[in-house]
Amino acid sequence: MSVNFFEALHQIATEKKISGDELEQIVEASMVSAYKKQFGATDNMRVIFDRDTKVIAIASLKLVVRKPRDAGEEVALDVAREVKPNVEIGDSIEIQDDPFKLFGRIATQTAKQVIVQRIKEAEKNIIFEEFKAKEGELLNGFMQRRSNNTIFVDIGHGGVEGILPRREQSPLEHYKEGDRIKALVFKVDQKTKGPNIILTRVQPKFVEELFKMEIPEVYDGIVEIKAVVREPGMRTKVAVSSYDRDIDAVGACVGMKGSRIQAIVRELEGEKIDIIEYSSEKRVLAENALTPARVNEVYETRDGDLLAVVTADQYNLAVGRAGHNVRLASRLCGFEVRVKTDEQYREMVESDDPLLMSNQLFSEPVDDETSLTELDLEPRTIELLEKGGIFSVEELVESTIDDVMNIDGIGEKTARRIFEILAEVVDFDEEDEEDDEDEDEDVVVGEGEAGE
């Protein structure tokens, strides 16, 4: 019986990746629990567990008596003399029992429950340690199910699930059951029910790891990613630098005819990516960061921020829809970058009013995003839109009616009403013209475009 038991344990240890020492501790704990269940105390016993000889036994110190009344504390004289022939009544002797014969049905069930419970706990700990070590790494999985806009991803290891919350999903991406999902292990916490593995597809680190996967020079460290900033679903900016003067950092990332970067663009469902050359010179970095716009001049303000001057036809490109381009440029540089047209800058310089000049120089070039409360929408509708990740009029303009209908609680009738109200306050033709000018290509590199 012990041999079969050891074979079963070995199989479990192999399948669950549990070490022999940990498995031994689990079995010992189960035997102690079973012994206590049957005899009420464990002070006089120990578990013998020998993996080499495949022997498991319960060794207990018992009092030798003529007629035992307590099998856990006493042993009959004739039984004791089989172990030690010269033993006498009143002596104490250690007796080894086969647990499979010693325990009754209830005690055996207790041992089984302890083994199952401890193995589950050990398995949870193993999974936690394994994925904790993978924080910041990419992995592949498949969409298993969706609940309240949270996607549960099968990431292997016997059905281990990763969680892709709505906040960690790009608005461009839509999945159905069985779809492949590549994601970054963002955070792993240990919970009562097991490890909580949070995945992400929106963090800048996700883009950085995609670059390492697709671009050998980045993986080898020849080309370094200095910074990544991102507004998921809209645009990503990546600043790169080469440690080898014979290798163009931007060109290495783009690849022949854009082959390398296009693989990343496809993974991001068409999100636009600007790859720029990093520079330690603030003005050069700011000019590069405003790609795809062409900048005429860059001036440094008294507080260390930079003012970029562009022609009127480049202003919309430099600022971007809802200010996203200049906002990302500022985040990439690590200091505020502001944009003026030639005419605005000229008026500022020629102004005789120092206060006006100061206000123009330090004013924000882009208005704040417009709150949904500016629309004639019901409070409940606004609440549903915000739960769906739409917080401003500008974000609503960029959404389609299908995007809105995919939000829990919003049906087709409500979605159409939302867009009817939106059409009353937004000039879509003007927005489309800006879009055509601003978003011609998915990938922009330096002053050119990938694939040219």
Stockholm file with secondary structure:
# STOCKHOLM 1.0

chainA/1-452         MSVNFFEALHQIATEKKISGDELEQIVEASMVSAYKKQFGATDNMRVIFDRDTKVIAIASLKLVVRKPRDAGEEVALDVAREVKPNVEIGDSIEIQDDPFKLFGRIATQTAKQVIVQRIKEAEKNIIFEEFKAKEGELLNGFMQRRSNNTIFVDIGHGGVEGILPRREQSPLEHYKEGDRIKALVFKVDQKTKGPNIILTRVQPKFVEELFKMEIPEVYDGIVEIKAVVREPGMRTKVAVSSYDRDIDAVGACVGMKGSRIQAIVRELEGEKIDIIEYSSEKRVLAENALTPARVNEVYETRDGDLLAVVTADQYNLAVGRAGHNVRLASRLCGFEVRVKTDEQYREMVESDDPLLMSNQLFSEPVDDETSLTELDLEPRTIELLEKGGIFSVEELVESTIDDVMNIDGIGEKTARRIFEILAEVVDFDEEDEEDDEDEDEDVVVGEGEAGE
#=GR chainA/1-452 SS CHHHHHHHHHHHHHHHTCCHHHHHHHHHHHHHHHHHHHHSCCTTEEEEEETTTTEEEEEEEEEEESSCSCTTTEEEHHHHHHHCTTCCTTCEEEEEECHHHHSCHHHHHHHHHHHHHHHHHHHHHHHHHHHHTTTTCEEEEEEEEEETTEEEEECSTTTCEEEECGGGSCTTCCCCTTCEEEEEEEEEEEETTEEEEEEESSSHHHHHHHHHHHCHHHHTTSEEEEEEEEETTTEEEEEEEESSTTSCHHHHHHCGGGHHHHHHHHHTTTCEEEEEECCSSHHHHHHHHTTTSCCSEEEECTTSCEEEEECHHHHHHHHCGGGHHHHHHHHHHTSCEEEEEHHHHHHHHHCSCHHHHHHHHHSCSSCCCCBGGGSCCCHHHHHHHHHTTCCBHHHHHTSCHHHHHTSTTCCHHHHHHHHHHHHHHCCHHHHHHHHHHHCSCSEEETTEETTC
#=GC SS_cons         CHHHHHHHHHHHHHHHTCCHHHHHHHHHHHHHHHHHHHHSCCTTEEEEEETTTTEEEEEEEEEEESSCSCTTTEEEHHHHHHHCTTCCTTCEEEEEECHHHHSCHHHHHHHHHHHHHHHHHHHHHHHHHHHHTTTTCEEEEEEEEEETTEEEEECSTTTCEEEECGGGSCTTCCCCTTCEEEEEEEEEEEETTEEEEEEESSSHHHHHHHHHHHCHHHHTTSEEEEEEEEETTTEEEEEEEESSTTSCHHHHHHCGGGHHHHHHHHHTTTCEEEEEECCSSHHHHHHHHTTTSCCSEEEECTTSCEEEEECHHHHHHHHCGGGHHHHHHHHHHTSCEEEEEHHHHHHHHHCSCHHHHHHHHHSCSSCCCCBGGGSCCCHHHHHHHHHTTCCBHHHHHTSCHHHHHTSTTCCHHHHHHHHHHHHHHCCHHHHHHHHHHHCSCSEEETTEETTC
//
